[in-house]
Amino acid sequence: MRVLFLTLYPDVAASPRLRVTQFVPYLESRGVRCTVACPLTAEELAVLSGPNRLHRPFWYHARETARRMRQILEAARYDVVFVQKALMTAYVRVLPDLLRARARRLVYDIDDAVHLAPPHPLGRPWSVFEDRAQIRKMLRMADLVLAGNAWLASTALAAGGKAVLFPTVVDTDRFVPAPQPPETYRIGWVGNPSTTICLEPAAEALASIGDADVCLVGADPDRVPWSGLVTHRSWALETEVPELQRFSVGIMPMPEQEWMRGKCALKALEYMACGIPCVASPFGAALDFMRHDANGLFAATTGEWRDALEWLRDPALRQRLGEAGRATVEKRYALRDAAPRLLELLEMVA
């Protein structure tokens, strides 16, 4: 079986890395010939994500369109075409119909609320070429939809798609607990510059946490929603796990916005896989697998955030929740179990 994976972003972004490329070694070991194609380079993604993203030139979308068109025209050579997230960062008309005409079998993978709006829409006057309903059309036209969380699965079914729940998973052989817990009580967050604003629900509590070390990995310092002493560290794939292992506690605050319902709670899964207790907003995909005071803690108000972060100064509580969190991920969200399931789904479609 030959499978063409059309990813929206290069591997520096979490979605293609967690939803596609971490599965490729297993699939190829079972005889699947995998091709991963992206319309963006890492440098172009940096332009889209950087401080001048609101002034990005039209050339970016032109290059993206040209590359994706070439990739779509090659789709007939494959048994299955697997689209991850979206065809392009702007929803250009006609492309889904062209892909459906070229692809023998089409799998659409959704792990974000991209049906609500395109990631990087076209500006005027070019917006006339966009179709904001494109994702819902793809949900209907795909032979199978893989949904990253329960809310996305229900959205796909409501749109007429043949959807199955296929959660984001992590490699539990890579994300492992630290050999020794950190000596300093450290509250950590990991993300990317564009998601720094998600810290807002916990901002007041973090600003008054006292002698704890607050460490933000991958955040935009200019967007941190409080003033105070914070350690900023850069994110890199090579240092991702060691950075997490420096945390005593991992946090996943999240504003209660419709867009956020599409998030697949990757932060929590990575913390928990590393045996790090997670404090999260009681909203979105975290509700699918976290249970308060069983394998993590929920906090909705500033007072609850303060209380949770103070309680977790207790090493015994951290150990209990950390071990329970690790067990949850190993049982339900581990790559070693999800990879055979993905192969089964692809064979079913093909």
C-alpha positions in Angstrom: 0.0 0.0 0.0 1.2 3.5 -0.9 0.1 6.4 1.2 0.6 10.1 0.5 0.5 12.2 3.6 -0.3 15.8 2.9 0.6 17.8 6.0 -0.2 21.5 6.4 3.0 22.4 8.2 6.6 21.0 8.4 7.7 18.9 11.3 8.7 21.8 13.5 4.9 22.1 14.2 3.3 19.6 16.6 0.4 18.4 14.5 2.3 16.8 11.6 4.9 15.4 14.0 2.3 13.8 16.3 -0.4 12.9 13.8 1.8 11.7 10.9 5.5 11.4 11.1 5.8 9.6 14.4 3.7 6.8 12.8 5.8 6.5 9.6 8.5 4.1 11.0 5.9 1.6 12.2 3.9 1.8 9.0 7.0 1.3 6.8 8.1 -1.6 9.0 4.8 -3.2 8.0 5.3 -2.6 4.2 3.5 0.6 3.8 5.3 3.0 1.4 4.9 6.5 2.9 5.4 9.9 1.3 5.0 13.0 3.4 4.5 16.3 1.5 4.1 19.8 2.8 3.4 23.0 1.0 5.5 25.1 3.5 9.2 25.2 4.4 10.2 25.7 8.0 11.4 29.2 7.1 8.0 30.2 5.6 6.3 28.9 8.7 8.5 31.1 10.8 7.4 34.1 8.8 3.8 33.2 9.4 4.4 32.6 13.1 6.7 35.6 13.7 6.1 39.2 14.8 5.4 40.4 11.3 2.8 37.7 10.6 0.1 40.3 10.1 2.1 41.9 7.3 3.0 38.7 5.5 3.4 39.2 1.7 1.1 37.5 -0.9 4.1 35.6 -2.2 3.7 33.1 0.7 0.2 32.0 -0.4 1.3 31.9 -4.1 4.2 29.5 -3.3 2.0 27.4 -1.0 -0.7 27.1 -3.7 1.8 26.1 -6.4 3.4 23.4 -4.3 0.1 22.0 -3.1 -1.2 21.9 -6.6 1.7 19.8 -7.8 1.3 17.4 -4.8 -2.5 17.0 -5.5 -1.8 16.2 -9.2 0.5 13.4 -8.0 -2.2 11.9 -5.7 -3.4 9.4 -8.3 -0.2 7.4 -7.9 -1.2 6.4 -4.3 -3.7 4.0 -2.8 -4.6 6.4 0.0 -4.2 10.1 0.4 -4.1 11.3 4.0 -4.8 15.0 4.6 -3.7 16.3 7.9 -5.6 19.4 9.2 -6.1 21.3 5.9 -4.9 21.4 2.4 -3.5 25.0 2.8 -3.4 27.7 5.4 -6.0 29.6 3.3 -9.0 27.7 2.0 -8.6 28.2 -1.7 -11.6 27.1 -3.8 -11.6 24.0 -6.1 -8.6 22.3 -4.4 -10.7 19.8 -2.4 -12.7 18.8 -5.5 -9.5 18.4 -7.5 -8.0 16.2 -4.8 -11.2 14.1 -4.5 -11.0 13.5 -8.3 -7.4 12.5 -8.1 -7.4 10.4 -4.9 -8.5 6.8 -5.0 -9.2 6.8 -1.3 -9.2 9.9 1.0 -8.6 10.1 4.7 -9.0 13.4 6.5 -7.3 14.0 9.8 -8.6 16.9 12.0 -6.9 17.8 15.3 -7.9 21.4 15.6 -11.0 23.6 15.1 -10.0 24.5 11.6 -13.6 24.2 10.4 -14.2 27.5 12.2 -11.7 29.6 10.2 -8.6 29.1 8.1 -5.2 29.4 9.9 -4.0 32.2 7.7 -6.8 33.6 5.5 -6.2 35.6 2.4 -6.5 39.3 2.6 -8.4 41.5 0.3 -8.9 41.5 -2.6 -7.8 37.8 -2.8 -10.4 36.6 -0.2 -12.8 36.1 -3.1 -10.9 32.9 -3.9 -11.5 31.4 -0.5 -14.2 29.0 0.6 -14.7 29.3 4.4 -16.9 26.1 4.3 -14.1 24.0 2.8 -13.3 21.9 5.9 -17.0 20.9 6.3 -17.0 19.8 2.7 -13.8 17.8 3.2 -15.4 16.1 6.3 -18.3 14.9 4.0 -16.2 13.9 1.0 -13.5 11.9 2.8 -13.8 8.1 2.9 -12.8 8.3 6.6 -12.3 11.1 9.1 -9.9 10.7 12.0 -10.8 13.1 14.8 -8.3 14.0 17.5 -10.8 14.5 20.3 -14.5 13.7 21.1 -15.7 17.2 20.2 -14.1 17.1 16.8 -15.5 13.6 16.2 -19.0 14.9 17.0 -18.5 17.9 14.7 -17.4 15.6 11.8 -20.4 13.3 12.3 -22.7 16.3 12.3 -21.2 17.5 9.1 -21.9 14.1 7.5 -18.5 12.6 7.8 -17.6 9.0 8.4 -15.7 9.8 11.6 -13.8 7.8 14.2 -12.1 9.0 17.3 -8.3 8.8 16.9 -6.7 10.8 19.8 -3.4 12.4 19.6 -0.8 10.1 21.3 2.7 10.3 22.5 5.7 8.0 22.4 5.9 6.7 25.9 9.4 5.2 25.2 10.6 8.8 24.6 8.5 10.8 27.0 9.6 9.2 30.3 9.9 10.4 33.9 13.2 12.0 35.0 15.7 9.7 36.8 15.4 12.0 39.8 12.8 14.7 40.5 14.1 18.3 40.3 15.4 19.8 43.5 13.7 23.1 42.9 9.9 23.4 42.9 9.4 24.4 39.3 6.0 25.1 37.6 6.4 24.6 33.8 4.5 25.3 30.6 5.5 24.2 27.1 4.0 25.6 23.9 4.7 27.9 21.0 4.6 31.7 20.7 1.1 31.8 19.3 -0.4 29.9 22.3 1.2 32.1 25.0 -2.1 33.8 25.5 -3.5 30.5 26.8 -1.7 31.3 30.0 -4.3 34.0 30.8 -6.6 31.9 33.1 -3.6 31.1 35.4 -1.8 34.5 35.1 -2.8 36.0 38.4 -2.0 32.9 40.3 1.4 32.5 38.6 2.2 36.2 39.3 1.8 35.6 43.0 3.2 32.1 43.4 6.1 33.3 45.6 9.4 31.4 45.7 8.5 28.8 43.0 10.4 28.9 39.7 8.0 29.5 36.8 9.5 28.2 33.5 7.9 28.8 30.1 9.4 26.8 27.2 8.6 28.2 23.7 6.5 31.1 24.9 6.6 34.6 23.4 8.0 36.8 26.3 6.1 39.8 25.0 2.8 38.0 25.2 3.1 36.6 28.7 -0.1 38.0 30.5 1.6 39.0 33.8 4.7 40.8 35.0 7.0 39.0 37.3 10.0 36.7 37.4 9.8 34.0 34.7 12.4 31.8 33.2 12.1 31.6 29.4 13.6 28.8 27.5 13.6 28.0 23.8 11.8 25.0 22.5 13.6 22.5 20.3 12.7 18.9 19.4 16.1 17.6 20.6 15.7 19.1 24.1 11.9 18.7 24.4 11.9 15.8 26.9 14.8 17.1 29.0 13.0 20.4 29.4 9.9 18.7 30.6 11.8 16.6 33.0 13.0 19.8 34.7 9.3 20.5 35.8 7.9 19.6 39.1 4.4 20.5 37.8 3.1 21.1 34.3 0.2 23.5 33.6 -2.3 23.7 30.8 -4.6 26.7 31.4 -7.0 27.3 28.5 -9.5 30.1 27.8 -13.0 28.8 27.4 -13.4 29.7 23.7 -14.9 27.5 20.9 -11.6 27.4 19.0 -9.9 25.8 22.1 -12.4 22.9 22.0 -10.5 21.6 19.0 -7.2 21.3 20.9 -6.2 17.8 21.8 -4.5 18.5 25.2 -1.0 17.5 24.0 0.6 19.5 26.8 -1.2 17.4 29.4 -0.3 14.1 27.7 3.4 15.0 27.5 3.5 16.1 31.1 1.7 13.0 32.3 3.8 10.7 30.2 6.9 12.1 31.9 5.3 11.5 35.3 4.7 15.2 35.9 1.4 16.1 37.6 -0.7 18.4 35.4 -3.0 21.2 36.5 -5.4 22.1 33.7 -8.5 24.2 33.0 -11.6 22.0 33.2 -12.4 22.5 29.5 -11.9 20.8 26.2 -10.1 17.5 25.5 -8.5 17.3 29.0 -12.0 16.3 30.3 -11.7 13.2 28.1 -8.9 11.6 30.2 -8.1 13.7 33.3 -9.9 13.2 36.6 -9.5 15.7 39.4 -7.3 14.4 42.3 -7.0 11.0 40.5 -4.5 11.6 37.7 -4.2 15.4 37.7 -5.9 18.6 39.1 -8.4 20.9 37.5 -8.4 24.7 38.3 -11.1 27.1 37.0 -10.6 30.2 39.1 -7.6 32.2 40.3 -8.2 30.8 43.8 -8.3 27.2 42.5 -5.1 27.8 40.5 -3.3 29.1 43.6 -4.6 26.2 45.7 -3.5 23.6 43.2 0.0 25.0 42.8 0.4 25.3 46.6 -0.9 21.7 47.2 1.6 20.4 44.7 4.5 21.5 46.8 3.9 18.2 48.6 6.3 15.6 47.0 4.0 12.8 47.9 1.0 14.3 46.1 3.2 15.0 43.1 4.4 11.4 43.0 0.8 10.0 43.4 -0.6 12.1 40.6 2.4 11.8 38.4 2.4 8.0 38.5 -1.4 7.9 37.9 -1.0 10.3 34.9 1.8 8.1 33.4 -0.4 5.0 33.8 -3.3 6.8 32.0 -1.1 7.7 29.0 0.4 4.3 28.8 -3.0 2.6 28.8 -4.9 4.9 26.4 -2.6 7.4 24.6 0.6 5.5 23.7 2.1 5.4 20.3 2.8 1.7 20.6 -0.9 0.9 20.6 -2.1 3.7 18.2 0.3 2.8 15.4 -1.2 -0.7 14.7 -4.7 1.0 15.0 -3.7 3.5 12.3 -2.5 0.7 10.0 -5.8 -1.1 10.5 -7.8 2.0 9.6 -5.7 2.6 6.5 -6.1 -1.0 5.3 -9.8 -0.8 5.9 -10.0 2.3 3.7 -7.7 1.0 1.0 
